[in-house]
Amino acid sequence: MLAIKLRRIGKKHQAAFRVIVSEKRSKVDGRYVDNIGWLNPKTKEFDIKKEKAQHWIKNGAQPTDTVHNLFVKAGVIEGPKISVHKKKKSDGKTPEKKVEAAGTEAPKAETAEESAS
């Protein structure tokens, strides 16, 4: 299965990325099928070849979440962006979780008593 993903290029602390089409399980620095654009995150400039991107999407290539958001911004794909950085799950040690858990159990017990009466 093909994927459209970012490939890092550039020197240390001067990252730039190529938007490439490659096999989903292949290494990012390995072979790729096609180069369809570039992204410079420092200057926030990018260039996407829309025709090539649409061609690969029609042929079944799946963009990663970051590339999907880049395509939405470029106008290649229509639709909402995907949240990439998800919030961490709590460790369960915070007192708020314990209070919420205790608060959800109390109404269940009351409803059981009411239904029995």
N, C-alpha and C positions, 0 to 999 in steps of 0.2 A: 504494500500500500504506500502511495506517495504522500509526502507531507511538504507543506510550504513553511519554512522556518528561517530563523536568522542565523547567520554565520559570522562570527566575530573576526574582524580584520583590524589592522592598525597597530601602532606601537603601544607600549605600556602607557597607561593613563590617557591614551588618546583613542579610545575605542570608536570603531565604526563598524557597521554591519552590512552584509549583503543579504538580500532576500533571495533564497534559493529554493529550488524544488529538488528533493532527494527522497530516497527510500526512508520510511519512517524509523526503522531500527538502525540505520547507518549512523556512524559517528558524524558529528557536526562538521569536523574538519576533514572528513573523508570526501569521497567522490560525490558530485551532485549532477543532476540531470540538466538543469537550466538555471540561469541567473536572471531574475526578473526585476531587480531593483536594488536600492541601497538606502541606508538610514544613518544619519549622523546625530546621535542623541545629545551631543553638546550644543550644537547649533539648532537642533530640532528640525533639520532639513531632511527631506527624503524625496526619492523619485521612484515611482512604481510604473512599470510598463503594463498598463491596464489590459491591453489586448491579450498579452501573454498570461497574466494572472487569471483572467476570466477563462481563457482556454484551459489552463491546468485545473481550475476549479470544476469546470464542466466535465473534464476527464477523470474526476474523482480524487484529486489531491485535496487533502484536508489541511487548512492553515492552523497553526498553533494559536493560542489565545492572544498573544501579543501581536502576531501578524494579522489576525482577524481584526483587532482594534485598529491597526495601521491601515488595513484595507477599507474599513468603515470611514476613517478620516480622509482617505484618498478618494473615496467615492466608487471603489471597485465593487463593494458589497453594500447593500442597504440593510439596515437593522440596528439593533442596540449593540453597544460594546459589551465585552465580557469582563467581569472583574477578575484581575489577574492575581492580586495580592489579597489572599483571604485572611480573615481574622483568625488568630489562634484560638483553639478550644481551651476553655478554662481547665485548670488542673483539678477542680473539685474541692480544693482546700479553702476557697474563699468563703467567708461567712454568708455572703449573699446567696450562694447556691444552696447552702444548708437551710436558710430561711425560706427560699422558694420551694425547696423540696418538702419542708414541713408544712408550708402553706397549702400545697396542692393535695397533701394527704388528708388534712383536716376536713375539707368540704366533702370528700368522698365518704368519709365515715358518717357525716351528718346526713347525707342523702340516703345512705343505707338504713339508718335508723328511722328516717321519715317514711321510707317505703315499707318498712316492717310494721309501722303503726297503723 
